Amino acid sequence: MPITEPPAADGVAIVYTHPTCGYCDLLKEDLIKDGVTFREVDVSKEPDKWAEVERLSGGDKI
């Protein structure tokens, strides 16, 4: 299951994803369908963000 943080101060949710994560795709589809504004952080393109994923999830899984 992709990790989400509470909306940022600007009201935009942050969603951490990876291209091989099917759950990530499903979540993004649902957010778009529901009109939720979000910012995607693809950890394959921003590997330095893994530390945030580990902090939020307690592990290295999205």
PyMOL Python script that loads the backbone (N, CA, C, O; Angstrom):
from pymol import cmd

cmd.read_pdbstr("""\
ATOM      1  N   MET A   1       0.850  -1.170   0.000  1.00  0.00           N
ATOM      2  CA  MET A   1       0.000   0.000   0.000  1.00  0.00           C
ATOM      3  C   MET A   1       0.895   1.232   0.000  1.00  0.00           C
ATOM      4  O   MET A   1       1.794   1.334   0.835  1.00  0.00           O
ATOM      5  N   PRO A   2       0.670   2.166  -0.914  1.00  0.00           N
ATOM      6  CA  PRO A   2       1.483   3.367  -0.953  1.00  0.00           C
ATOM      7  C   PRO A   2       1.297   4.189   0.312  1.00  0.00           C
ATOM      8  O   PRO A   2       0.241   4.171   0.945  1.00  0.00           O
ATOM      9  N   ILE A   3       2.325   4.887   0.648  1.00  0.00           N
ATOM     10  CA  ILE A   3       2.307   5.701   1.858  1.00  0.00           C
ATOM     11  C   ILE A   3       1.854   7.103   1.504  1.00  0.00           C
ATOM     12  O   ILE A   3       2.292   7.685   0.511  1.00  0.00           O
ATOM     13  N   THR A   4       0.974   7.632   2.329  1.00  0.00           N
ATOM     14  CA  THR A   4       0.567   9.024   2.162  1.00  0.00           C
ATOM     15  C   THR A   4       0.831   9.756   3.465  1.00  0.00           C
ATOM     16  O   THR A   4       0.755   9.178   4.549  1.00  0.00           O
ATOM     17  N   GLU A   5       1.135  11.002   3.343  1.00  0.00           N
ATOM     18  CA  GLU A   5       1.277  11.868   4.512  1.00  0.00           C
ATOM     19  C   GLU A   5       0.023  12.715   4.589  1.00  0.00           C
ATOM     20  O   GLU A   5      -0.707  12.839   3.605  1.00  0.00           O
ATOM     21  N   PRO A   6      -0.236  13.303   5.753  1.00  0.00           N
ATOM     22  CA  PRO A   6      -1.344  14.254   5.818  1.00  0.00           C
ATOM     23  C   PRO A   6      -1.101  15.383   4.817  1.00  0.00           C
ATOM     24  O   PRO A   6       0.042  15.653   4.449  1.00  0.00           O
ATOM     25  N   PRO A   7      -2.159  16.031   4.384  1.00  0.00           N
ATOM     26  CA  PRO A   7      -1.961  17.124   3.432  1.00  0.00           C
ATOM     27  C   PRO A   7      -0.963  18.147   3.950  1.00  0.00           C
ATOM     28  O   PRO A   7      -0.926  18.461   5.140  1.00  0.00           O
ATOM     29  N   ALA A   8      -0.176  18.646   3.052  1.00  0.00           N
ATOM     30  CA  ALA A   8       0.780  19.699   3.389  1.00  0.00           C
ATOM     31  C   ALA A   8       0.005  20.967   3.732  1.00  0.00           C
ATOM     32  O   ALA A   8      -1.217  21.012   3.598  1.00  0.00           O
ATOM     33  N   ALA A   9       0.705  21.965   4.162  1.00  0.00           N
ATOM     34  CA  ALA A   9       0.067  23.226   4.549  1.00  0.00           C
ATOM     35  C   ALA A   9      -0.786  23.795   3.420  1.00  0.00           C
ATOM     36  O   ALA A   9      -1.767  24.497   3.667  1.00  0.00           O
ATOM     37  N   ASP A  10      -0.407  23.489   2.181  1.00  0.00           N
ATOM     38  CA  ASP A  10      -1.178  24.000   1.046  1.00  0.00           C
ATOM     39  C   ASP A  10      -2.360  23.098   0.695  1.00  0.00           C
ATOM     40  O   ASP A  10      -3.038  23.341  -0.304  1.00  0.00           O
ATOM     41  N   GLY A  11      -2.624  22.052   1.503  1.00  0.00           N
ATOM     42  CA  GLY A  11      -3.761  21.170   1.277  1.00  0.00           C
ATOM     43  C   GLY A  11      -3.525  20.086   0.251  1.00  0.00           C
ATOM     44  O   GLY A  11      -4.466  19.395  -0.141  1.00  0.00           O
ATOM     45  N   VAL A  12      -2.301  19.921  -0.189  1.00  0.00           N
ATOM     46  CA  VAL A  12      -1.975  18.920  -1.201  1.00  0.00           C
ATOM     47  C   VAL A  12      -1.380  17.696  -0.510  1.00  0.00           C
ATOM     48  O   VAL A  12      -0.390  17.809   0.212  1.00  0.00           O
ATOM     49  N   ALA A  13      -1.982  16.526  -0.731  1.00  0.00           N
ATOM     50  CA  ALA A  13      -1.460  15.286  -0.158  1.00  0.00           C
ATOM     51  C   ALA A  13      -0.176  14.893  -0.878  1.00  0.00           C
ATOM     52  O   ALA A  13      -0.015  15.152  -2.071  1.00  0.00           O
ATOM     53  N   ILE A  14       0.729  14.268  -0.146  1.00  0.00           N
ATOM     54  CA  ILE A  14       1.968  13.766  -0.727  1.00  0.00           C
ATOM     55  C   ILE A  14       1.863  12.254  -0.788  1.00  0.00           C
ATOM     56  O   ILE A  14       1.622  11.605   0.230  1.00  0.00           O
ATOM     57  N   VAL A  15       2.043  11.687  -1.979  1.00  0.00           N
ATOM     58  CA  VAL A  15       1.938  10.245  -2.184  1.00  0.00           C
ATOM     59  C   VAL A  15       3.278   9.732  -2.685  1.00  0.00           C
ATOM     60  O   VAL A  15       3.766  10.164  -3.729  1.00  0.00           O
ATOM     61  N   TYR A  16       3.874   8.803  -1.931  1.00  0.00           N
ATOM     62  CA  TYR A  16       5.148   8.201  -2.316  1.00  0.00           C
ATOM     63  C   TYR A  16       4.853   6.970  -3.160  1.00  0.00           C
ATOM     64  O   TYR A  16       4.074   6.107  -2.756  1.00  0.00           O
ATOM     65  N   THR A  17       5.476   6.889  -4.332  1.00  0.00           N
ATOM     66  CA  THR A  17       5.187   5.806  -5.262  1.00  0.00           C
ATOM     67  C   THR A  17       6.473   5.210  -5.821  1.00  0.00           C
ATOM     68  O   THR A  17       7.571   5.731  -5.631  1.00  0.00           O
ATOM     69  N   HIS A  18       6.283   4.089  -6.522  1.00  0.00           N
ATOM     70  CA  HIS A  18       7.362   3.441  -7.273  1.00  0.00           C
ATOM     71  C   HIS A  18       6.698   2.839  -8.505  1.00  0.00           C
ATOM     72  O   HIS A  18       5.566   2.365  -8.413  1.00  0.00           O
ATOM     73  N   PRO A  19       7.369   2.844  -9.658  1.00  0.00           N
ATOM     74  CA  PRO A  19       6.736   2.371 -10.890  1.00  0.00           C
ATOM     75  C   PRO A  19       6.309   0.904 -10.868  1.00  0.00           C
ATOM     76  O   PRO A  19       5.448   0.515 -11.657  1.00  0.00           O
ATOM     77  N   THR A  20       6.878   0.086  -9.997  1.00  0.00           N
ATOM     78  CA  THR A  20       6.492  -1.326  -9.949  1.00  0.00           C
ATOM     79  C   THR A  20       5.402  -1.599  -8.916  1.00  0.00           C
ATOM     80  O   THR A  20       5.056  -2.755  -8.674  1.00  0.00           O
ATOM     81  N   CYS A  21       4.864  -0.559  -8.314  1.00  0.00           N
ATOM     82  CA  CYS A  21       3.861  -0.702  -7.256  1.00  0.00           C
ATOM     83  C   CYS A  21       2.456  -0.575  -7.849  1.00  0.00           C
ATOM     84  O   CYS A  21       2.009   0.523  -8.183  1.00  0.00           O
ATOM     85  N   GLY A  22       1.776  -1.699  -7.972  1.00  0.00           N
ATOM     86  CA  GLY A  22       0.411  -1.687  -8.492  1.00  0.00           C
ATOM     87  C   GLY A  22      -0.556  -0.946  -7.587  1.00  0.00           C
ATOM     88  O   GLY A  22      -1.477  -0.286  -8.067  1.00  0.00           O
ATOM     89  N   TYR A  23      -0.352  -1.051  -6.269  1.00  0.00           N
ATOM     90  CA  TYR A  23      -1.202  -0.329  -5.330  1.00  0.00           C
ATOM     91  C   TYR A  23      -1.065   1.176  -5.520  1.00  0.00           C
ATOM     92  O   TYR A  23      -2.030   1.921  -5.349  1.00  0.00           O
ATOM     93  N   CYS A  24       0.126   1.612  -5.869  1.00  0.00           N
ATOM     94  CA  CYS A  24       0.352   3.039  -6.107  1.00  0.00           C
ATOM     95  C   CYS A  24      -0.518   3.525  -7.263  1.00  0.00           C
ATOM     96  O   CYS A  24      -1.141   4.584  -7.183  1.00  0.00           O
ATOM     97  N   ASP A  25      -0.551   2.737  -8.338  1.00  0.00           N
ATOM     98  CA  ASP A  25      -1.370   3.105  -9.494  1.00  0.00           C
ATOM     99  C   ASP A  25      -2.849   3.173  -9.123  1.00  0.00           C
ATOM    100  O   ASP A  25      -3.554   4.100  -9.521  1.00  0.00           O
ATOM    101  N   LEU A  26      -3.313   2.184  -8.359  1.00  0.00           N
ATOM    102  CA  LEU A  26      -4.718   2.175  -7.946  1.00  0.00           C
ATOM    103  C   LEU A  26      -5.051   3.383  -7.078  1.00  0.00           C
ATOM    104  O   LEU A  26      -6.098   4.008  -7.248  1.00  0.00           O
ATOM    105  N   LEU A  27      -4.159   3.706  -6.149  1.00  0.00           N
ATOM    106  CA  LEU A  27      -4.391   4.865  -5.291  1.00  0.00           C
ATOM    107  C   LEU A  27      -4.464   6.144  -6.109  1.00  0.00           C
ATOM    108  O   LEU A  27      -5.363   6.961  -5.908  1.00  0.00           O
ATOM    109  N   LYS A  28      -3.524   6.323  -7.030  1.00  0.00           N
ATOM    110  CA  LYS A  28      -3.526   7.538  -7.852  1.00  0.00           C
ATOM    111  C   LYS A  28      -4.811   7.638  -8.665  1.00  0.00           C
ATOM    112  O   LYS A  28      -5.387   8.720  -8.783  1.00  0.00           O
ATOM    113  N   GLU A  29      -5.268   6.512  -9.229  1.00  0.00           N
ATOM    114  CA  GLU A  29      -6.520   6.520  -9.991  1.00  0.00           C
ATOM    115  C   GLU A  29      -7.686   6.953  -9.105  1.00  0.00           C
ATOM    116  O   GLU A  29      -8.515   7.765  -9.517  1.00  0.00           O
ATOM    117  N   ASP A  30      -7.748   6.410  -7.887  1.00  0.00           N
ATOM    118  CA  ASP A  30      -8.836   6.770  -6.972  1.00  0.00           C
ATOM    119  C   ASP A  30      -8.767   8.237  -6.563  1.00  0.00           C
ATOM    120  O   ASP A  30      -9.792   8.916  -6.505  1.00  0.00           O
ATOM    121  N   LEU A  31      -7.572   8.724  -6.283  1.00  0.00           N
ATOM    122  CA  LEU A  31      -7.438  10.133  -5.900  1.00  0.00           C
ATOM    123  C   LEU A  31      -7.882  11.050  -7.032  1.00  0.00           C
ATOM    124  O   LEU A  31      -8.585  12.034  -6.802  1.00  0.00           O
ATOM    125  N   ILE A  32      -7.473  10.728  -8.244  1.00  0.00           N
ATOM    126  CA  ILE A  32      -7.873  11.531  -9.404  1.00  0.00           C
ATOM    127  C   ILE A  32      -9.386  11.473  -9.580  1.00  0.00           C
ATOM    128  O   ILE A  32     -10.034  12.498  -9.792  1.00  0.00           O
ATOM    129  N   LYS A  33      -9.948  10.255  -9.491  1.00  0.00           N
ATOM    130  CA  LYS A  33     -11.397  10.085  -9.648  1.00  0.00           C
ATOM    131  C   LYS A  33     -12.162  10.891  -8.602  1.00  0.00           C
ATOM    132  O   LYS A  33     -13.220  11.452  -8.890  1.00  0.00           O
ATOM    133  N   ASP A  34     -11.618  10.944  -7.382  1.00  0.00           N
ATOM    134  CA  ASP A  34     -12.285  11.656  -6.292  1.00  0.00           C
ATOM    135  C   ASP A  34     -11.945  13.144  -6.237  1.00  0.00           C
ATOM    136  O   ASP A  34     -12.427  13.858  -5.357  1.00  0.00           O
ATOM    137  N   GLY A  35     -11.123  13.612  -7.167  1.00  0.00           N
ATOM    138  CA  GLY A  35     -10.791  15.027  -7.229  1.00  0.00           C
ATOM    139  C   GLY A  35      -9.834  15.494  -6.141  1.00  0.00           C
ATOM    140  O   GLY A  35      -9.814  16.674  -5.791  1.00  0.00           O
ATOM    141  N   VAL A  36      -9.044  14.573  -5.608  1.00  0.00           N
ATOM    142  CA  VAL A  36      -8.088  14.915  -4.554  1.00  0.00           C
ATOM    143  C   VAL A  36      -6.797  15.413  -5.192  1.00  0.00           C
ATOM    144  O   VAL A  36      -6.230  14.761  -6.069  1.00  0.00           O
ATOM    145  N   THR A  37      -6.347  16.561  -4.745  1.00  0.00           N
ATOM    146  CA  THR A  37      -5.089  17.111  -5.238  1.00  0.00           C
ATOM    147  C   THR A  37      -3.946  16.452  -4.484  1.00  0.00           C
ATOM    148  O   THR A  37      -3.953  16.402  -3.255  1.00  0.00           O
ATOM    149  N   PHE A  38      -2.959  15.944  -5.227  1.00  0.00           N
ATOM    150  CA  PHE A  38      -1.821  15.306  -4.580  1.00  0.00           C
ATOM    151  C   PHE A  38      -0.548  15.574  -5.365  1.00  0.00           C
ATOM    152  O   PHE A  38      -0.566  15.889  -6.555  1.00  0.00           O
ATOM    153  N   ARG A  39       0.557  15.435  -4.644  1.00  0.00           N
ATOM    154  CA  ARG A  39       1.872  15.543  -5.264  1.00  0.00           C
ATOM    155  C   ARG A  39       2.513  14.173  -5.167  1.00  0.00           C
ATOM    156  O   ARG A  39       2.645  13.614  -4.078  1.00  0.00           O
ATOM    157  N   GLU A  40       2.911  13.637  -6.308  1.00  0.00           N
ATOM    158  CA  GLU A  40       3.533  12.315  -6.349  1.00  0.00           C
ATOM    159  C   GLU A  40       5.042  12.437  -6.172  1.00  0.00           C
ATOM    160  O   GLU A  40       5.691  13.267  -6.808  1.00  0.00           O
ATOM    161  N   VAL A  41       5.583  11.602  -5.304  1.00  0.00           N
ATOM    162  CA  VAL A  41       7.027  11.498  -5.128  1.00  0.00           C
ATOM    163  C   VAL A  41       7.410  10.086  -5.562  1.00  0.00           C
ATOM    164  O   VAL A  41       7.184   9.123  -4.830  1.00  0.00           O
ATOM    165  N   ASP A  42       7.984   9.972  -6.743  1.00  0.00           N
ATOM    166  CA  ASP A  42       8.425   8.680  -7.276  1.00  0.00           C
ATOM    167  C   ASP A  42       9.821   8.413  -6.735  1.00  0.00           C
ATOM    168  O   ASP A  42      10.790   9.051  -7.147  1.00  0.00           O
ATOM    169  N   VAL A  43       9.918   7.464  -5.808  1.00  0.00           N
ATOM    170  CA  VAL A  43      11.205   7.221  -5.155  1.00  0.00           C
ATOM    171  C   VAL A  43      12.235   6.587  -6.086  1.00  0.00           C
ATOM    172  O   VAL A  43      13.417   6.537  -5.746  1.00  0.00           O
ATOM    173  N   SER A  44      11.812   6.103  -7.251  1.00  0.00           N
ATOM    174  CA  SER A  44      12.799   5.604  -8.219  1.00  0.00           C
ATOM    175  C   SER A  44      13.527   6.765  -8.889  1.00  0.00           C
ATOM    176  O   SER A  44      14.655   6.615  -9.358  1.00  0.00           O
ATOM    177  N   LYS A  45      12.869   7.923  -8.928  1.00  0.00           N
ATOM    178  CA  LYS A  45      13.480   9.118  -9.509  1.00  0.00           C
ATOM    179  C   LYS A  45      14.072  10.032  -8.438  1.00  0.00           C
ATOM    180  O   LYS A  45      14.925  10.871  -8.725  1.00  0.00           O
ATOM    181  N   GLU A  46      13.610   9.859  -7.208  1.00  0.00           N
ATOM    182  CA  GLU A  46      14.096  10.666  -6.083  1.00  0.00           C
ATOM    183  C   GLU A  46      14.505   9.727  -4.944  1.00  0.00           C
ATOM    184  O   GLU A  46      13.846   9.692  -3.905  1.00  0.00           O
ATOM    185  N   PRO A  47      15.591   8.966  -5.136  1.00  0.00           N
ATOM    186  CA  PRO A  47      15.967   7.955  -4.138  1.00  0.00           C
ATOM    187  C   PRO A  47      16.282   8.527  -2.758  1.00  0.00           C
ATOM    188  O   PRO A  47      16.232   7.803  -1.763  1.00  0.00           O
ATOM    189  N   ASP A  48      16.602   9.802  -2.690  1.00  0.00           N
ATOM    190  CA  ASP A  48      16.861  10.415  -1.384  1.00  0.00           C
ATOM    191  C   ASP A  48      15.602  10.473  -0.521  1.00  0.00           C
ATOM    192  O   ASP A  48      15.692  10.702   0.685  1.00  0.00           O
ATOM    193  N   LYS A  49      14.437  10.270  -1.123  1.00  0.00           N
ATOM    194  CA  LYS A  49      13.169  10.310  -0.384  1.00  0.00           C
ATOM    195  C   LYS A  49      12.888   9.011   0.368  1.00  0.00           C
ATOM    196  O   LYS A  49      11.941   8.944   1.151  1.00  0.00           O
ATOM    197  N   TRP A  50      13.719   7.958   0.134  1.00  0.00           N
ATOM    198  CA  TRP A  50      13.518   6.692   0.845  1.00  0.00           C
ATOM    199  C   TRP A  50      13.577   6.888   2.353  1.00  0.00           C
ATOM    200  O   TRP A  50      12.881   6.189   3.089  1.00  0.00           O
ATOM    201  N   ALA A  51      14.388   7.819   2.825  1.00  0.00           N
ATOM    202  CA  ALA A  51      14.469   8.075   4.268  1.00  0.00           C
ATOM    203  C   ALA A  51      13.107   8.504   4.811  1.00  0.00           C
ATOM    204  O   ALA A  51      12.727   8.114   5.915  1.00  0.00           O
ATOM    205  N   GLU A  52      12.375   9.302   4.042  1.00  0.00           N
ATOM    206  CA  GLU A  52      11.035   9.714   4.459  1.00  0.00           C
ATOM    207  C   GLU A  52      10.095   8.519   4.485  1.00  0.00           C
ATOM    208  O   GLU A  52       9.299   8.372   5.412  1.00  0.00           O
ATOM    209  N   VAL A  53      10.186   7.656   3.461  1.00  0.00           N
ATOM    210  CA  VAL A  53       9.352   6.452   3.407  1.00  0.00           C
ATOM    211  C   VAL A  53       9.616   5.592   4.640  1.00  0.00           C
ATOM    212  O   VAL A  53       8.679   5.125   5.287  1.00  0.00           O
ATOM    213  N   GLU A  54      10.882   5.384   4.962  1.00  0.00           N
ATOM    214  CA  GLU A  54      11.235   4.569   6.123  1.00  0.00           C
ATOM    215  C   GLU A  54      10.736   5.197   7.421  1.00  0.00           C
ATOM    216  O   GLU A  54      10.274   4.492   8.318  1.00  0.00           O
ATOM    217  N   ARG A  55      10.830   6.513   7.518  1.00  0.00           N
ATOM    218  CA  ARG A  55      10.357   7.203   8.719  1.00  0.00           C
ATOM    219  C   ARG A  55       8.844   7.047   8.877  1.00  0.00           C
ATOM    220  O   ARG A  55       8.354   6.813   9.981  1.00  0.00           O
ATOM    221  N   LEU A  56       8.111   7.176   7.778  1.00  0.00           N
ATOM    222  CA  LEU A  56       6.654   7.118   7.833  1.00  0.00           C
ATOM    223  C   LEU A  56       6.121   5.703   8.000  1.00  0.00           C
ATOM    224  O   LEU A  56       5.114   5.490   8.675  1.00  0.00           O
ATOM    225  N   SER A  57       6.796   4.737   7.385  1.00  0.00           N
ATOM    226  CA  SER A  57       6.272   3.371   7.377  1.00  0.00           C
ATOM    227  C   SER A  57       6.926   2.453   8.398  1.00  0.00           C
ATOM    228  O   SER A  57       6.400   1.385   8.712  1.00  0.00           O
ATOM    229  N   GLY A  58       8.073   2.871   8.911  1.00  0.00           N
ATOM    230  CA  GLY A  58       8.799   1.999   9.815  1.00  0.00           C
ATOM    231  C   GLY A  58       9.524   0.887   9.078  1.00  0.00           C
ATOM    232  O   GLY A  58       9.966  -0.083   9.694  1.00  0.00           O
ATOM    233  N   GLY A  59       9.648   1.021   7.761  1.00  0.00           N
ATOM    234  CA  GLY A  59      10.324   0.011   6.952  1.00  0.00           C
ATOM    235  C   GLY A  59      10.664   0.566   5.591  1.00  0.00           C
ATOM    236  O   GLY A  59      10.623   1.777   5.376  1.00  0.00           O
ATOM    237  N   ASP A  60      10.999  -0.318   4.672  1.00  0.00           N
ATOM    238  CA  ASP A  60      11.408   0.136   3.340  1.00  0.00           C
ATOM    239  C   ASP A  60      10.406  -0.239   2.259  1.00  0.00           C
ATOM    240  O   ASP A  60      10.776  -0.382   1.094  1.00  0.00           O
ATOM    241  N   LYS A  61       9.153  -0.398   2.629  1.00  0.00           N
ATOM    242  CA  LYS A  61       8.102  -0.755   1.673  1.00  0.00           C
ATOM    243  C   LYS A  61       7.179   0.433   1.450  1.00  0.00           C
ATOM    244  O   LYS A  61       6.901   1.217   2.358  1.00  0.00           O
ATOM    245  N   ILE A  62       6.714   0.536   0.212  1.00  0.00           N
ATOM    246  CA  ILE A  62       5.731   1.583  -0.108  1.00  0.00           C
ATOM    247  C   ILE A  62       4.356   0.975   0.008  1.00  0.00           C
ATOM    248  O   ILE A  62       3.357   1.659  -0.215  1.00  0.00           O
TER     249      ILE A  62
END
""", "prot")
cmd.dss("prot")
cmd.show_as("cartoon", "prot")
cmd.util.cbc("prot")
cmd.orient("prot")
